[in-house]
Amino acid sequence: MSEAKQTNADAGGVAAPAGRLSLEWLNLEFASICNLRCKWCSLDHDKPKQFMSRELLAKVLDDLINDAGIRLDRIELHNAGETLLHPDLAGMFAEIKARKAALPRINLLTNAGALNAARIDTILGSGAIDDIRFSVDGGTRELFEDLRRPAKWAAIRANIHNFLDANAAAPRRLCTGVICIVDPSRPLTTDWMEPEFRALFARLDDVSLRHPHNWDGSAELGIDDRGYERHAESMLAKKKVCYFLVKDMVVLPNGDATVCCADLNARGVIGNANQSTLRELYFSSRRQQMLRLFEAGRKHEIELCRGCTGYYQ
């Protein structure tokens, strides 16, 4: 029996305890593929090309709605792949809209490469999305195009401005934001960035500037993340558990569930949402074992986590 099937049996074969779960957000990956080859991303582009079905999305949303012990702050429509590459965005958004009154905030993250006029209309007309954020790294045209290959800054900038123009005129305006990864040698401010970056960011509701990290540590990305490592060491000394492991869960296009949004290549699969409920996945034997090891200060024994700096609060 494969590991995924084993954990499915573990998740679904025993009644999961009742009560409030610690989950605060859920990532739903509509598409396993991405149109960019970013310098600081560990996504394996040889993975199978997969798209989440409407049926799976409906099941996951219904699992969430029907479990009073799952009270999420938000649902994130992204993980490793580019959400806008899904061939039936309108259909997927329709499943969300049909349940919108019972769902938390819905957050869409995109690299904006596929953000054409038709997709802008689909997003704004769906009534499904509350927040949209854009991945725009660098701070200068040269840095952006070096980090987010083969994207061209002029095209991405125009796509985002077009969305913001349409959003401003829409009957239901979405909250907007950007996640901008900048080189560790640069400060987390915008004053050094080129005017076109500052002008674009000024139109957004939220700007999040971050230094790069090593994702799950399974690929060498040439990143200096010693700041993250120092913080992680101090948290681990206090027997702190990674925030992602406690608060997050990811459902991939084929239904596989993993414990962490930094697990871009499905190394931490704990079961499958086609066969198990979200509660059963939460209490799956593999996830519980990972928690016990973290709590015992034995993070190094967890294959997925041993090379990752993690995230702690």
C-alpha positions as CSV (number, residue, x, y, z in Angstrom):
1,M,0.0,0.0,0.0
2,S,1.4,3.4,-1.0
3,E,2.0,6.1,1.7
4,A,-0.9,8.2,0.4
5,K,-3.3,5.2,0.6
6,Q,-2.0,4.3,4.0
7,T,-2.7,7.7,5.4
8,N,-6.1,7.8,3.8
9,A,-6.9,4.6,5.7
10,D,-5.6,6.0,8.9
11,A,-7.6,9.2,8.4
12,G,-10.9,7.7,7.4
13,G,-10.8,4.4,9.4
14,V,-11.0,5.9,12.9
15,A,-13.6,8.4,14.1
16,A,-11.9,11.8,14.4
17,P,-12.4,13.6,17.7
18,A,-15.0,16.3,17.9
19,G,-14.2,19.9,18.9
20,R,-12.7,23.0,17.5
21,L,-9.7,22.6,15.1
22,S,-6.7,24.9,15.2
23,L,-6.9,25.5,11.4
24,E,-7.0,29.2,10.5
25,W,-6.7,29.0,6.7
26,L,-7.0,26.5,3.9
27,N,-5.0,26.6,0.6
28,L,-6.8,25.2,-2.4
29,E,-4.6,24.7,-5.4
30,F,-6.7,24.9,-8.6
31,A,-3.7,24.1,-11.0
32,S,-0.5,22.2,-10.4
33,I,1.4,24.1,-13.1
34,C,2.9,27.6,-13.3
35,N,3.8,29.8,-16.3
36,L,6.9,31.2,-14.6
37,R,10.2,29.8,-13.5
38,C,11.1,32.0,-10.6
39,K,14.6,32.1,-9.3
40,W,13.6,31.7,-5.7
41,C,11.0,29.0,-6.1
42,S,11.5,25.3,-5.5
43,L,8.5,24.1,-7.6
44,D,9.2,20.9,-9.6
45,H,8.0,21.8,-13.1
46,D,8.1,18.1,-14.1
47,K,5.1,17.3,-11.9
48,P,2.0,16.0,-13.6
49,K,-0.3,18.7,-15.1
50,Q,-3.4,18.6,-13.0
51,F,-6.5,20.8,-12.4
52,M,-8.9,20.5,-9.5
53,S,-12.4,19.4,-10.5
54,R,-15.5,21.3,-9.6
55,E,-16.7,18.1,-7.8
56,L,-13.7,18.0,-5.5
57,L,-13.9,21.7,-4.8
58,A,-17.6,21.3,-3.9
59,K,-16.8,18.4,-1.6
60,V,-14.1,20.3,0.3
61,L,-16.2,23.4,0.7
62,D,-19.1,21.3,1.9
63,D,-16.8,19.5,4.4
64,L,-15.8,22.9,5.7
65,I,-19.4,24.2,5.9
66,N,-20.8,21.1,7.6
67,D,-18.2,21.0,10.4
68,A,-18.9,23.5,13.0
69,G,-15.5,23.0,14.6
70,I,-13.7,24.4,11.6
71,R,-13.7,28.1,11.7
72,L,-11.3,29.5,9.2
73,D,-10.2,33.1,8.8
74,R,-9.8,32.7,5.1
75,I,-9.4,30.4,2.1
76,E,-6.4,30.9,-0.1
77,L,-6.8,30.0,-3.8
78,H,-3.2,29.2,-4.5
79,N,-0.3,27.1,-3.5
80,A,2.5,26.2,-5.9
81,G,0.7,26.5,-9.3
82,E,-0.9,29.6,-11.0
83,T,-4.6,29.7,-10.2
84,L,-5.5,31.6,-13.4
85,L,-4.3,28.7,-15.6
86,H,-7.3,26.6,-14.6
87,P,-9.4,26.0,-17.7
88,D,-12.8,26.5,-16.0
89,L,-12.3,29.5,-13.6
90,A,-15.9,30.5,-14.0
91,G,-17.1,27.1,-13.0
92,M,-14.8,26.9,-10.0
93,F,-15.8,30.4,-8.9
94,A,-19.5,29.4,-9.3
95,E,-19.0,26.6,-6.7
96,I,-17.7,29.2,-4.3
97,K,-20.4,31.7,-5.0
98,A,-23.1,29.1,-4.4
99,R,-21.8,28.7,-0.8
100,K,-20.4,32.2,-0.3
101,A,-22.7,33.1,2.7
102,A,-21.3,30.2,4.7
103,L,-17.6,30.7,3.8
104,P,-14.8,32.8,5.2
105,R,-13.0,35.4,3.1
106,I,-11.7,34.1,-0.3
107,N,-8.2,35.3,-1.2
108,L,-6.8,34.9,-4.8
109,L,-3.1,35.1,-5.4
110,T,-1.7,35.4,-8.9
111,N,1.5,36.3,-10.7
112,A,-0.7,38.3,-13.1
113,G,0.9,36.8,-16.2
114,A,-2.4,35.3,-17.4
115,L,-4.5,38.3,-16.2
116,N,-6.1,39.2,-19.4
117,A,-9.4,41.1,-20.0
118,A,-11.5,37.9,-20.0
119,R,-10.1,36.7,-16.7
120,I,-10.5,40.1,-15.1
121,D,-14.2,40.0,-16.1
122,T,-14.4,36.5,-14.7
123,I,-12.9,37.4,-11.4
124,L,-14.8,40.6,-10.9
125,G,-18.1,39.2,-12.1
126,S,-18.0,36.0,-10.1
127,G,-19.0,37.4,-6.7
128,A,-16.7,34.7,-5.3
129,I,-13.5,36.6,-4.5
130,D,-13.0,39.1,-1.6
131,D,-9.3,39.8,-1.9
132,I,-6.7,39.6,-4.7
133,R,-3.0,39.8,-4.3
134,F,-0.3,40.0,-6.9
135,S,3.2,38.4,-6.7
136,V,5.6,41.2,-7.9
137,D,9.2,40.7,-6.8
138,G,12.3,42.7,-7.2
139,G,11.6,46.5,-6.9
140,T,13.3,47.3,-10.2
141,R,12.6,46.1,-13.7
142,E,16.0,44.4,-13.9
143,L,15.6,42.6,-10.6
144,F,12.0,41.6,-11.4
145,E,12.9,40.1,-14.8
146,D,15.9,38.3,-13.2
147,L,13.7,36.8,-10.4
148,R,10.5,36.0,-12.2
149,R,11.6,34.5,-15.5
150,P,10.4,34.8,-18.3
151,A,7.9,37.5,-17.2
152,K,8.4,41.0,-18.6
153,W,7.8,43.9,-16.2
154,A,6.0,46.1,-18.7
155,A,3.4,43.4,-19.4
156,I,2.8,42.4,-15.8
157,R,2.6,46.1,-14.7
158,A,0.0,46.7,-17.5
159,N,-2.0,43.7,-16.5
160,I,-2.2,44.8,-12.9
161,H,-3.1,48.4,-13.7
162,N,-5.8,47.1,-16.0
163,F,-7.2,45.0,-13.2
164,L,-7.1,47.9,-10.8
165,D,-8.9,50.2,-13.3
166,A,-11.7,47.6,-13.7
167,N,-11.8,47.0,-10.0
168,A,-12.3,50.6,-9.2
169,A,-15.3,50.7,-11.6
170,A,-16.8,47.4,-10.5
171,P,-20.1,47.3,-8.5
172,R,-18.3,45.1,-5.9
173,R,-14.7,46.2,-5.3
174,L,-12.1,43.7,-4.2
175,C,-9.5,44.4,-1.7
176,T,-6.1,44.4,-3.4
177,G,-2.5,43.7,-2.3
178,V,1.0,42.7,-3.3
179,I,3.6,40.3,-2.0
180,C,7.0,41.5,-3.0
181,I,10.1,39.4,-2.3
182,V,13.2,41.6,-2.3
183,D,16.9,40.6,-2.1
184,P,18.2,40.2,1.5
185,S,20.7,43.0,0.8
186,R,17.8,45.4,0.3
187,P,15.7,46.9,3.1
188,L,12.0,46.1,3.4
189,T,11.0,49.5,2.3
190,T,9.9,51.0,-1.1
191,D,11.9,54.2,-1.1
192,W,14.8,52.6,-3.1
193,M,12.4,51.0,-5.7
194,E,11.9,52.4,-9.2
195,P,9.1,54.9,-9.6
196,E,6.9,52.5,-11.6
197,F,7.0,50.0,-8.7
198,R,6.2,52.7,-6.1
199,A,3.3,54.1,-8.3
200,L,1.8,50.6,-8.7
201,F,2.1,49.8,-5.0
202,A,0.5,53.1,-4.1
203,R,-2.7,51.9,-5.8
204,L,-3.0,48.8,-3.7
205,D,-4.6,48.4,-0.3
206,D,-1.8,46.3,1.2
207,V,1.9,46.0,0.4
208,S,3.8,43.1,2.0
209,L,7.6,43.2,1.6
210,R,9.5,40.1,2.4
211,H,13.0,38.6,2.2
212,P,13.2,35.2,0.5
213,H,13.1,31.9,2.3
214,N,14.1,28.4,1.4
215,W,10.6,26.9,1.2
216,D,10.9,23.3,2.6
217,G,14.6,23.3,2.1
218,S,14.6,20.5,-0.5
219,A,16.2,22.6,-3.2
220,E,19.2,24.8,-3.1
221,L,18.0,28.2,-4.2
222,G,21.1,30.3,-3.3
223,I,19.2,32.2,-0.7
224,D,20.8,33.9,2.4
225,D,18.1,33.2,4.9
226,R,20.2,33.3,8.1
227,G,17.8,35.8,9.6
228,Y,15.0,33.2,9.4
229,E,17.3,30.5,10.7
230,R,18.3,32.4,13.8
231,H,14.7,33.1,14.6
232,A,13.8,29.4,14.0
233,E,16.6,28.2,16.3
234,S,15.3,30.4,19.1
235,M,11.8,29.2,18.7
236,L,12.8,25.5,18.5
237,A,14.7,26.0,21.7
238,K,11.4,26.9,23.3
239,K,9.7,23.8,21.8
240,K,7.6,26.0,19.6
241,V,5.7,24.2,16.7
242,C,5.7,25.7,13.2
243,Y,2.7,27.9,12.7
244,F,2.0,26.4,9.3
245,L,1.8,22.9,10.7
246,V,-0.7,24.0,13.4
247,K,-2.8,26.5,11.4
248,D,-2.7,25.5,7.7
249,M,-3.7,22.7,5.4
250,V,-3.4,22.4,1.6
251,V,-5.6,20.5,-0.8
252,L,-3.9,19.8,-4.2
253,P,-5.7,19.4,-7.6
254,N,-5.9,15.6,-7.3
255,G,-7.2,15.8,-3.7
256,D,-4.0,15.0,-1.9
257,A,-3.7,17.0,1.3
258,T,-0.5,18.3,2.7
259,V,0.3,20.1,5.9
260,C,2.0,23.2,4.7
261,C,1.8,25.9,2.0
262,A,5.6,25.8,1.8
263,D,5.4,22.2,0.6
264,L,5.4,23.0,-3.1
265,N,6.0,19.4,-4.2
266,A,3.7,17.3,-2.1
267,R,6.3,15.8,0.1
268,G,4.1,16.0,3.2
269,V,0.9,14.3,2.0
270,I,-1.3,13.2,4.9
271,G,-4.3,11.8,3.0
272,N,-6.7,12.6,0.2
273,A,-9.8,14.9,0.4
274,N,-11.6,12.6,-2.1
275,Q,-11.8,9.9,0.5
276,S,-11.5,11.8,3.8
277,T,-13.1,14.8,5.4
278,L,-11.0,17.8,6.4
279,R,-11.4,16.7,10.1
280,E,-10.1,13.2,9.3
281,L,-7.2,14.7,7.5
282,Y,-6.4,17.0,10.4
283,F,-6.3,14.0,12.7
284,S,-4.4,11.7,10.3
285,S,-1.7,9.7,11.8
286,R,1.1,11.3,9.8
287,R,0.1,14.9,10.8
288,Q,-0.3,13.9,14.5
289,Q,3.2,12.2,14.4
290,M,4.7,15.4,12.9
291,L,3.1,17.5,15.7
292,R,4.4,15.1,18.4
293,L,8.0,15.2,17.0
294,F,7.9,19.1,16.9
295,E,6.6,19.3,20.4
296,A,9.4,17.0,21.6
297,G,12.1,19.1,19.9
298,R,12.7,16.5,17.3
299,K,12.0,18.5,14.1
300,H,15.1,17.0,12.5
301,E,13.4,13.7,12.4
302,I,10.6,15.0,10.1
303,E,11.6,14.6,6.5
304,L,9.5,17.4,5.2
305,C,10.6,19.9,7.9
306,R,14.2,19.1,8.7
307,G,15.6,21.4,6.1
308,C,13.0,24.2,6.5
309,T,13.3,27.3,8.7
310,G,9.6,27.2,9.3
311,Y,7.4,30.0,10.5
312,Y,6.8,30.8,14.2
313,Q,4.8,33.2,16.2
